[in-house]
């Protein structure tokens, strides 16, 4: 286990984003489509780790492929696995293990929560709500999901890293 986790989310033109997760052992990058509310799904999935459900799943559409994230809370740690399926439309009912494991790692929940929170706040600072919607097109910026994760992270984790106090929305 390592705490050198990095997560980033960058909008890449109309309806596309680059999602990257990296630690000391592996690096995964996917170009994600706007066909799902992907950033909101990440925020909800990580926030769900603070509740009674130990396993959180969400998927990204890569057109046509799917990557499915499976987060398993294990005490203060989270086992993270990303599975790739060749076709999003036919993978819906398939169990995780039918996909190809393309990335896996374990990190403290506080590290994961902080990394995802920081990445989403960075997107909001850079694009603002209007700029995000203009580029992502189908879904507005998930402000409520970001605020929920921030509240849960600050309430439950003993994170000593700096946190944004406000959510500035300076659009392009």
C-alpha positions as CSV (number, residue, x, y, z in Angstrom):
1,X,0.0,0.0,0.0
2,X,1.1,3.5,-0.8
3,X,-0.3,7.0,-0.3
4,X,1.2,8.4,-3.5
5,X,-2.2,8.4,-5.2
6,X,-3.0,11.0,-7.9
7,X,-6.3,11.5,-9.7
8,X,-7.0,14.0,-12.4
9,X,-10.0,15.0,-14.6
10,X,-9.4,17.2,-17.7
11,X,-12.0,18.3,-20.2
12,X,-10.8,17.6,-23.7
13,X,-13.2,19.3,-26.2
14,X,-16.9,18.8,-26.7
15,X,-18.1,15.8,-24.6
16,X,-14.7,14.2,-23.8
17,X,-12.6,14.1,-20.7
18,X,-9.3,12.5,-19.8
19,X,-9.5,10.6,-16.5
20,X,-6.1,9.6,-15.0
21,X,-5.4,7.6,-11.8
22,X,-1.8,7.0,-10.8
23,X,0.2,5.7,-7.9
24,X,3.7,4.6,-7.2
25,X,3.1,1.3,-9.1
26,X,0.7,1.9,-12.0
27,X,-0.8,4.6,-14.2
28,X,-4.2,4.4,-15.9
29,X,-5.6,7.0,-18.3
30,X,-8.9,6.8,-20.2
31,X,-10.6,9.2,-22.5
32,X,-14.2,9.3,-21.2
33,X,-17.4,10.2,-23.1
34,X,-20.2,12.4,-22.0
35,X,-22.7,9.6,-22.5
36,X,-22.6,9.1,-18.7
37,X,-22.4,11.8,-16.0
38,X,-18.9,10.4,-15.3
39,X,-17.5,13.1,-12.9
40,X,-20.6,13.0,-10.8
41,X,-20.4,9.2,-10.8
42,X,-16.9,9.3,-9.4
43,X,-17.9,11.8,-6.7
44,X,-20.9,9.8,-5.7
45,X,-18.9,6.6,-5.7
46,X,-16.2,7.9,-3.4
47,X,-18.8,9.6,-1.2
48,X,-20.6,6.3,-0.9
49,X,-17.6,4.8,0.8
50,X,-18.5,7.0,3.9
51,X,-21.8,5.2,4.3
52,X,-23.0,1.7,5.1
53,X,-22.4,0.2,1.6
54,X,-18.9,-1.3,1.5
55,X,-18.8,-1.6,-2.3
56,X,-19.3,1.2,-4.8
57,X,-19.4,0.7,-8.6
58,X,-19.5,3.2,-11.5
59,X,-18.7,3.0,-15.2
60,X,-17.3,5.2,-17.8
61,X,-18.3,5.0,-21.5
62,X,-15.2,5.0,-23.7
63,X,-17.3,4.6,-26.9
64,X,-17.7,1.7,-27.4
65,X,-15.7,0.2,-24.5
66,X,-16.5,0.5,-20.8
67,X,-14.3,0.8,-17.8
68,X,-15.9,-0.2,-14.5
69,X,-14.5,1.1,-11.2
70,X,-15.1,-1.1,-8.2
71,X,-14.2,0.5,-4.8
72,X,-14.3,-1.8,-1.8
73,X,-14.1,-0.2,1.6
74,X,-12.0,-2.3,4.1
75,X,-11.8,-0.4,7.3
76,X,-9.9,2.8,6.7
77,X,-8.6,1.5,3.3
78,X,-10.2,1.2,-0.1
79,X,-9.3,-1.6,-2.5
80,X,-9.7,-0.1,-6.0
81,X,-10.0,-2.1,-9.2
82,X,-10.7,-1.0,-12.8
83,X,-12.1,-3.5,-15.2
84,X,-12.3,-3.0,-19.0
85,X,-15.0,-4.4,-21.2
86,X,-14.9,-4.2,-25.0
87,X,-18.5,-3.0,-25.4
88,X,-20.4,-0.8,-22.9
89,X,-23.8,-1.9,-24.3
90,X,-23.2,-5.6,-23.7
91,X,-21.3,-5.3,-20.4
92,X,-24.2,-4.0,-18.3
93,X,-25.1,-7.4,-16.8
94,X,-21.7,-8.9,-16.8
95,X,-19.9,-9.6,-13.4
96,X,-16.8,-7.6,-12.8
97,X,-14.5,-10.6,-13.3
98,X,-15.7,-11.0,-16.9
99,X,-13.8,-7.8,-17.6
100,X,-10.1,-7.4,-17.9
101,X,-8.5,-6.0,-14.7
102,X,-6.5,-3.0,-16.0
103,X,-5.6,-1.2,-12.8
104,X,-5.8,-2.1,-9.1
105,X,-4.5,-0.6,-5.9
106,X,-5.2,-0.1,-2.2
107,X,-5.1,3.3,-0.5
108,X,-6.5,4.9,2.7
109,X,-10.0,6.3,2.1
110,X,-8.8,9.8,3.2
111,X,-6.1,9.8,0.4
112,X,-8.7,8.7,-2.2
113,X,-11.3,11.1,-1.0
114,X,-8.8,14.0,-1.0
115,X,-7.4,13.2,-4.4
116,X,-10.9,13.1,-6.1
117,X,-12.1,16.1,-4.2
118,X,-9.0,18.1,-5.2
119,X,-9.4,17.1,-8.9
120,X,-13.1,18.0,-9.1
121,X,-12.4,21.4,-7.4
122,X,-9.7,22.0,-9.9
123,X,-12.1,21.4,-12.8
124,X,-14.6,23.8,-11.2
125,X,-12.0,26.5,-10.7
126,X,-10.7,26.2,-14.2
127,X,-14.0,26.1,-16.1
128,X,-16.8,27.3,-13.7
129,X,-20.2,25.8,-13.9
130,X,-21.1,27.4,-17.3
131,X,-17.8,26.5,-18.9
132,X,-18.1,22.9,-17.7
133,X,-21.6,22.5,-19.2
134,X,-20.4,24.2,-22.4
135,X,-17.7,21.6,-22.8
136,X,-19.3,18.5,-21.2
137,X,-22.6,19.4,-22.8
138,X,-25.0,16.7,-21.5
139,X,-24.6,17.2,-17.7
140,X,-24.0,20.2,-15.5
141,X,-21.1,20.3,-13.1
142,X,-22.0,18.1,-10.1
143,X,-21.8,20.9,-7.5
144,X,-24.0,19.0,-4.9
145,X,-21.9,15.8,-5.3
146,X,-18.7,17.8,-4.8
147,X,-20.1,19.5,-1.7
148,X,-21.3,16.2,-0.3
149,X,-17.9,14.5,-0.8
150,X,-16.2,17.5,0.8
151,X,-18.5,17.5,3.8
152,X,-18.0,13.7,4.3
153,X,-14.2,13.9,3.8
154,X,-13.8,16.7,6.3
155,X,-16.2,15.2,8.8
156,X,-14.9,11.6,8.8
157,X,-11.2,11.7,7.7
158,X,-8.3,13.1,9.6
159,X,-6.9,14.7,6.5
160,X,-4.3,17.3,7.4
161,X,-3.9,18.5,3.8
162,X,-5.2,21.9,2.7
163,X,-8.8,22.2,1.5
164,X,-10.7,24.8,-0.5
165,X,-13.0,26.7,1.7
166,X,-15.3,27.8,-1.1
167,X,-16.2,26.6,-4.6
168,X,-15.3,29.5,-6.9
169,X,-17.0,29.3,-10.2
170,X,-15.0,31.5,-12.6
171,X,-16.0,30.3,-16.0
172,X,-14.2,30.9,-19.3
